[in-house]
Amino acid sequence: MCFNVFNELQEDKLDTLAVFIEHGKMINENLGGSGKLFQDLVFLVRDCQFWGYVEDKNGGKKYLDTVLGPNDVQKLQQVRDILNASYERKHGFVFPYPGDKVARTKTSKISEIDPLFVTTAQSLIQSLCSDLTIRRKKIGSTFIHCGEMQQYISNCVQTFDDNKKFAPQAIQAVNREYMLNIEGKRATEMYEELMNVEFGNCKTGFAEENFKSIDTLMYTKVEADIMARIKEKEISCAVLKKFLDNHENLFKKYAEKNNLLVEKEAERLRHKKERKEQQIFFDEKLCQEKIEREIQMRKLKNENDERAQKLIKQQISIKKDFELQLKKEKENFENEKRKEAEKREKEKKKFEKKIKENKAKIKKVQKGQSFDRIAESLISTLPAVMSFASRSLSGESSYGQQRNYASSRGGLNYNGPRSYEPPEMSHGRGQGRTEGGGHSVPACPPKIEMPPPKINPGYGLSRDGFSNVGSRGPEPWAYPSAPAFSRGSSSRGR
């Protein structure tokens, strides 16, 4: 509180201040306050006439101690006792005259203000606004916050405007109502903080009995806090009544919140149970499908094994049949080959016999013919004889057909003979017989019949061998080409 006086602090000003203090004391007692009424009282003396105090750095404090010091007059001392009992701290500041420009005109320039006035103002601000001197504002026993102080001042100004004839009673009512509203609001906030902590620790909600127990416990804590801060029973009961009115709405609010949490938890548990049942169902279904799949795979495996065993047996049977058929065909081929060899041997013997007969015929006609003609005839027939002999011994005809032997899965395959015409036998062609899946018999060598040579008597035999000894020129020998033939279905020579 700042008490602003001009020139000096007089006793009549102190009497007015004492009356104000007594009225404030009544308001404070009505609000349930205890202790001193106000926190700070600042005496500000403007245009002080006592220059000794003005020029002194601690002049304000010394001036205040002098004016409010002990007094022999009882009435004056009573005023001083009221001031000392109502304020926790008292401050005094004496200001000099600020200057003519400040007094006569409106100016805010520091350069136009008396420097001593500026220094005293700085000392005032530093003393009142330091961290050590600032205290929380109280109305009765209730501390006022900064945001609440603005509303409180607005209420006081409105009260003075509405009650210009007698404002103290209205101010008293405003202060009481304002304090009750603040305490009721703070009790409500405390209850909400405690309930939010409880609901923050439990996300699933409470059973109905547990919720009522928690509500009773929170209400008891708020009630104990109000009774501890407000000593006046009437004020504390009024605050509790105001909180009780708010508590009904708060209880409904948190009951609805609790019901929502309980329903949400029940829904969560139901959903969890359904998911668990679905999981069990799907697991069982998956297990059943797995078992069925394993059975099916085992069945398929058994079928594949049976099919593989059957195929193996079939292949073994086919292989045995093939080997048996091959063996049989080999035997048949060997038999036919042996028969052919025997037949060729007979033909060879027959051919040799015929050669001997031809030789005998040649010997009969040797008379009148030279020996070199006979030798030339024999030499000309010798290659054919040797070739036939070699083919007869090997079982094949070098001028005839070639036999290829190969095997396949279905049995034996013999390629048919290939005809070949040597230049000596251009008018004859050999051909073999081919049977599918069986064997091929090569064509027989051509049968050559040697006609008796025509002997030219002009040739003779020399001592060293055959030579022409006659005087006549050589006479060509006529050897008709032997017809080519083959056995069976072979083509005949043309």
LINPEMO-V373972 format. One record per residue. N is the residue number from 1. PHI is phi in whole degrees, -180 to 180 (NA if undefined). Layout:
n = (N | N)
phi = (PHI | PHI)
//
This chain:
n = (1 | 2 | 3 | 4 | 5 | 6 | 7 | 8 | 9 | 10 | 11 | 12 | 13 | 14 | 15 | 16 | 17 | 18 | 19 | 20 | 21 | 22 | 23 | 24 | 25 | 26 | 27 | 28 | 29 | 30 | 31 | 32 | 33 | 34 | 35 | 36 | 37 | 38 | 39 | 40 | 41 | 42 | 43 | 44 | 45 | 46 | 47 | 48 | 49 | 50 | 51 | 52 | 53 | 54 | 55 | 56 | 57 | 58 | 59 | 60 | 61 | 62 | 63 | 64 | 65 | 66 | 67 | 68 | 69 | 70 | 71 | 72 | 73 | 74 | 75 | 76 | 77 | 78 | 79 | 80 | 81 | 82 | 83 | 84 | 85 | 86 | 87 | 88 | 89 | 90 | 91 | 92 | 93 | 94 | 95 | 96 | 97 | 98 | 99 | 100 | 101 | 102 | 103 | 104 | 105 | 106 | 107 | 108 | 109 | 110 | 111 | 112 | 113 | 114 | 115 | 116 | 117 | 118 | 119 | 120 | 121 | 122 | 123 | 124 | 125 | 126 | 127 | 128 | 129 | 130 | 131 | 132 | 133 | 134 | 135 | 136 | 137 | 138 | 139 | 140 | 141 | 142 | 143 | 144 | 145 | 146 | 147 | 148 | 149 | 150 | 151 | 152 | 153 | 154 | 155 | 156 | 157 | 158 | 159 | 160 | 161 | 162 | 163 | 164 | 165 | 166 | 167 | 168 | 169 | 170 | 171 | 172 | 173 | 174 | 175 | 176 | 177 | 178 | 179 | 180 | 181 | 182 | 183 | 184 | 185 | 186 | 187 | 188 | 189 | 190 | 191 | 192 | 193 | 194 | 195 | 196 | 197 | 198 | 199 | 200 | 201 | 202 | 203 | 204 | 205 | 206 | 207 | 208 | 209 | 210 | 211 | 212 | 213 | 214 | 215 | 216 | 217 | 218 | 219 | 220 | 221 | 222 | 223 | 224 | 225 | 226 | 227 | 228 | 229 | 230 | 231 | 232 | 233 | 234 | 235 | 236 | 237 | 238 | 239 | 240 | 241 | 242 | 243 | 244 | 245 | 246 | 247 | 248 | 249 | 250 | 251 | 252 | 253 | 254 | 255 | 256 | 257 | 258 | 259 | 260 | 261 | 262 | 263 | 264 | 265 | 266 | 267 | 268 | 269 | 270 | 271 | 272 | 273 | 274 | 275 | 276 | 277 | 278 | 279 | 280 | 281 | 282 | 283 | 284 | 285 | 286 | 287 | 288 | 289 | 290 | 291 | 292 | 293 | 294 | 295 | 296 | 297 | 298 | 299 | 300 | 301 | 302 | 303 | 304 | 305 | 306 | 307 | 308 | 309 | 310 | 311 | 312 | 313 | 314 | 315 | 316 | 317 | 318 | 319 | 320 | 321 | 322 | 323 | 324 | 325 | 326 | 327 | 328 | 329 | 330 | 331 | 332 | 333 | 334 | 335 | 336 | 337 | 338 | 339 | 340 | 341 | 342 | 343 | 344 | 345 | 346 | 347 | 348 | 349 | 350 | 351 | 352 | 353 | 354 | 355 | 356 | 357 | 358 | 359 | 360 | 361 | 362 | 363 | 364 | 365 | 366 | 367 | 368 | 369 | 370 | 371 | 372 | 373 | 374 | 375 | 376 | 377 | 378 | 379 | 380 | 381 | 382 | 383 | 384 | 385 | 386 | 387 | 388 | 389 | 390 | 391 | 392 | 393 | 394 | 395 | 396 | 397 | 398 | 399 | 400 | 401 | 402 | 403 | 404 | 405 | 406 | 407 | 408 | 409 | 410 | 411 | 412 | 413 | 414 | 415 | 416 | 417 | 418 | 419 | 420 | 421 | 422 | 423 | 424 | 425 | 426 | 427 | 428 | 429 | 430 | 431 | 432 | 433 | 434 | 435 | 436 | 437 | 438 | 439 | 440 | 441 | 442 | 443 | 444 | 445 | 446 | 447 | 448 | 449 | 450 | 451 | 452 | 453 | 454 | 455 | 456 | 457 | 458 | 459 | 460 | 461 | 462 | 463 | 464 | 465 | 466 | 467 | 468 | 469 | 470 | 471 | 472 | 473 | 474 | 475 | 476 | 477 | 478 | 479 | 480 | 481 | 482 | 483 | 484 | 485 | 486 | 487 | 488 | 489 | 490 | 491 | 492 | 493 | 494)
phi = (NA | -115 | -106 | -99 | -128 | -111 | 72 | -157 | -93 | -103 | -69 | -65 | -65 | -68 | -65 | -62 | -64 | -66 | -62 | -61 | -68 | -63 | -65 | -64 | -66 | -63 | -62 | -63 | -68 | -67 | -88 | 85 | -78 | -142 | 83 | -78 | -69 | -119 | -91 | -131 | -127 | -114 | -96 | -117 | -103 | -94 | 49 | -62 | -92 | -98 | -69 | -64 | -77 | -67 | -78 | -77 | -66 | -105 | -65 | -64 | -67 | -65 | -64 | -67 | -64 | -70 | -74 | -95 | -72 | -56 | -136 | -75 | -77 | -65 | -65 | -68 | -67 | -64 | -62 | -66 | -66 | -63 | -63 | -66 | -81 | -96 | -123 | -75 | -138 | -127 | -128 | -131 | -137 | -112 | -110 | -79 | -67 | -75 | 126 | -68 | -64 | -70 | -73 | -95 | -128 | -90 | -140 | -123 | -85 | -66 | -67 | -94 | -100 | -60 | -57 | -66 | -65 | -65 | -64 | -66 | -65 | -63 | -63 | -62 | -63 | -65 | -76 | -85 | -109 | -78 | -65 | -82 | -102 | -73 | -126 | -74 | -77 | -127 | -118 | 68 | -104 | -102 | -79 | -107 | -87 | -61 | -64 | -78 | -65 | -62 | -67 | -63 | -64 | -62 | -65 | -64 | -63 | -65 | -66 | -65 | -69 | -82 | -128 | -78 | -80 | -143 | -88 | -55 | -65 | -66 | -61 | -61 | -65 | -63 | -62 | -65 | -64 | -65 | -65 | -64 | -64 | -64 | -65 | -64 | -64 | -69 | -64 | -63 | -63 | -64 | -62 | -64 | -62 | -65 | -68 | -65 | -63 | -64 | -72 | -68 | -82 | -130 | -88 | -101 | 85 | -119 | -67 | -59 | -65 | -66 | -64 | -64 | -65 | -65 | -62 | -62 | -65 | -66 | -63 | -64 | -65 | -65 | -62 | -64 | -65 | -64 | -66 | -76 | -87 | -107 | -80 | -68 | -65 | -62 | -67 | -64 | -66 | -66 | -65 | -64 | -64 | -64 | -66 | -64 | -63 | -73 | -66 | -61 | -67 | -65 | -63 | -63 | -60 | -76 | -66 | -63 | -62 | -65 | -64 | -63 | -65 | -64 | -64 | -64 | -67 | -63 | -64 | -64 | -65 | -63 | -64 | -64 | -64 | -62 | -63 | -65 | -64 | -62 | -63 | -63 | -62 | -67 | -64 | -63 | -63 | -64 | -64 | -64 | -62 | -64 | -64 | -62 | -65 | -63 | -63 | -64 | -65 | -65 | -64 | -62 | -64 | -63 | -63 | -64 | -63 | -63 | -62 | -66 | -64 | -64 | -65 | -63 | -62 | -63 | -64 | -62 | -64 | -62 | -63 | -64 | -61 | -64 | -63 | -65 | -65 | -62 | -63 | -65 | -65 | -62 | -63 | -61 | -64 | -63 | -64 | -64 | -62 | -66 | -63 | -63 | -62 | -64 | -66 | -65 | -61 | -65 | -64 | -62 | -63 | -64 | -67 | -63 | -64 | -68 | -61 | -61 | -64 | -64 | -62 | -64 | -65 | -62 | -63 | -67 | -99 | -67 | -70 | 83 | -124 | -78 | -69 | -71 | -65 | -64 | -65 | -65 | -63 | -65 | -65 | -68 | -89 | -63 | -59 | -65 | -65 | -65 | -64 | -64 | -65 | -66 | -69 | -67 | -71 | -86 | 83 | -138 | -107 | -68 | -96 | -98 | -108 | -112 | -108 | -106 | -120 | -148 | -124 | -137 | -69 | -83 | 142 | -89 | -134 | -113 | -72 | -66 | -71 | -107 | -76 | -142 | -110 | -73 | -63 | -74 | -129 | -71 | -94 | -121 | -139 | -96 | -147 | -100 | -110 | -117 | -119 | -65 | 73 | -121 | -141 | -119 | -102 | -67 | -68 | -73 | -63 | -65 | -91 | -107 | -107 | -91 | -76 | -65 | -69 | -89 | -96 | -89 | -69 | -79 | -104 | -133 | -110 | -93 | -72 | -88 | 156 | -83 | -156 | -82 | -113 | -81 | -92 | -87 | -69 | -69 | -110 | -62 | -86 | -104 | -119 | -65 | -66 | -79 | -69 | -89 | -147 | -144 | -89 | 62 | -91 | -73 | -80 | -89 | -73 | -102)
//
